[in-house]
Amino acid sequence: MTFDLASRLAARRAEHLYRQRPLLQTPQGPDVVVDGERLLAFSSNDYLGLANHPEVIAAMQQGAAKWGVGGGASHLVIGHVAPHHELEEALADFTGRPRALLFSTGYMANLAAVTALVGQGDTVLEDRLNHASLLDAGLLSGARFSRYLHNDAGSLGKRLDKAVGNTLVVTDGVFSMDGDLADLPAICAEARQRDAWVMVDDAHGFGPLGATGGGVVEHFGLGIDEVPVLVGTLGKAFGTAGAFVASSEALIETLIQFARPYIYTTSQPPAVACATLKSLELLRRENWRREHLNRLIARFRQGAAEIGLSLMDSPTPIQPILVGSSERALKLSAALRERGLLVGAIRPPTVPAGSARLRVTFSAAHSEAQVERLLDILAECWNRLAEEPETDA
């Protein structure tokens, strides 16, 4: 018996689902060189424009000079370095929670939190459009796993009525492919009525949302009583790398004692924590970044409506343009690239069949003129595509 890998790859190509990695040859920013081409990018999750900020770069350089370039071991052996600890304390203060725990990746943070809190005899309920890391965590936990209809508190309530054991309700704060917000007030109300806990992965909310950039929980005015488990990633609006869980003293200690992805992974380079401390400072201090970003989003949505583009109900930097078929999404992405714009096509299985889209993302580093250029070229390319017949679903 042999693994027929060639056939699997050929089928993926035939379905217009084959993925390729663009080779970035410049730092993150609006103007990039990808695969040798100079392009204007609307594809990064660097929402506040901090990934290439000179102060953040300097903090990382100074951190490497002082602390070296490797974590050396897991946090529980000898890898918990002073910058890691300082960052955890700063993130706890930022989120208004007693403690925060640092992870090397967002995937690890989600896997750790879910699997440490629920297991056999318990229940985990998740939004159908949750990030893959959350869905995988639910499946791997061993708990009874069920998905409720997207952002539907009524659907959640029906599943809560059938829950057994400790029950964890898990949702994205901002859904990464649609850009819409979880209806947290309704979700939390349903959970509280049935003594369930709510866990929110706010990877895309921290930075752009909330009066101080505190994300979707701050946006809705919720606290630790409504959302006991709050997860954030540092590789998006923070501009660096890693993730964290912010919660109570008891929950963080539970993760330290029982979360296998935390216990058995080498800590992130301490210099990254030094850089994140600086980016957190900028995120909290420079409100103009959020204000400028919101102006760009509003202008894009106005211009897209005038063109006749199908947008989703998103107040965030994630602005998907619904296209339909994977083939047409690829065509539109390619047409934009021919005109000097980089906008990625998102296709199944990342999104449901028939809902392929271009995922436009904005950064505080973009200018108003760059958004106008995007709208002008989109209008031209969209009108040309609209004249072509659909050839697949």
RAGI-V206878 format. One record per backbone hydrogen bond with DSSP energy under -1.0 kcal/mol. CO is the residue of the C=O (numbers start at 1). NH is the residue of the N-H. Records with the same first field share a line. If there is no record, write none. Layout:
# RAGI-V206878
CO = NH / NH
This chain:
# RAGI-V206878
3 = 5
4 = 8
5 = 9
6 = 10
7 = 11
8 = 12
9 = 13
10 = 14
11 = 15
12 = 17
13 = 16
23 = 35
30 = 41
32 = 39
33 = 25
34 = 37
37 = 34
39 = 32
40 = 342
42 = 361
45 = 47
46 = 49
47 = 364
50 = 53
53 = 57
54 = 58
55 = 59
56 = 60
57 = 61
58 = 62
59 = 63
60 = 64
61 = 65
62 = 66
63 = 67
64 = 68
73 = 267
74 = 77 / 79
79 = 81
81 = 85
82 = 86
83 = 87
84 = 88
85 = 89
86 = 90
87 = 91
88 = 92
89 = 93
90 = 94
91 = 95
92 = 97
99 = 247
101 = 245
103 = 243
105 = 109
106 = 110
107 = 111
108 = 112
109 = 113
110 = 114
111 = 115
112 = 116
113 = 117
114 = 118
119 = 122
122 = 144
123 = 168
124 = 146
125 = 170
126 = 148
127 = 130
131 = 135
132 = 136
133 = 137
134 = 138
135 = 139
136 = 140
137 = 141
144 = 124
146 = 126
148 = 128
149 = 152
152 = 156
153 = 157
154 = 158
155 = 159
156 = 160
157 = 161
160 = 163
166 = 123
167 = 197
168 = 125
169 = 199
170 = 127
171 = 201
173 = 182
175 = 179
180 = 175
182 = 184
183 = 187
184 = 188
185 = 189
186 = 190
187 = 191
188 = 192
189 = 193
191 = 196
192 = 195
197 = 169
198 = 229
199 = 171
200 = 231
201 = 173
202 = 206
205 = 209
209 = 215
213 = 207
215 = 219
216 = 220
217 = 222
223 = 227
229 = 200
230 = 246
231 = 202
232 = 244
234 = 240
236 = 239
242 = 234
243 = 103
244 = 232
245 = 101
246 = 230
247 = 99
248 = 252
249 = 253
250 = 254
251 = 255
252 = 256
253 = 257
254 = 258
255 = 259
259 = 262 / 263
260 = 264
262 = 265
269 = 272 / 273
270 = 274
271 = 275
272 = 276
273 = 277
274 = 278
275 = 279
276 = 280
277 = 281
278 = 282
279 = 283
280 = 284
281 = 285
282 = 286
285 = 287
286 = 289
287 = 291
288 = 292
289 = 293
290 = 294
291 = 295
292 = 296
293 = 297
294 = 298
295 = 299
296 = 300
297 = 301
298 = 302
299 = 303
300 = 304
301 = 305
302 = 306
303 = 307
304 = 308 / 309
310 = 322
312 = 314
317 = 362
319 = 360
321 = 358
324 = 356
325 = 329
326 = 330
327 = 331
328 = 332
329 = 333
330 = 334
331 = 335
332 = 336
333 = 337
334 = 338
336 = 341
337 = 340
340 = 40
342 = 42
344 = 359
346 = 357
347 = 350
352 = 355
356 = 323 / 324
357 = 346
358 = 321
360 = 319
363 = 366
367 = 371
368 = 372
369 = 373
370 = 374
371 = 375
372 = 376
373 = 377
374 = 378
375 = 379
376 = 380
377 = 381
378 = 382
379 = 383
380 = 384
381 = 385
382 = 386
385 = 388
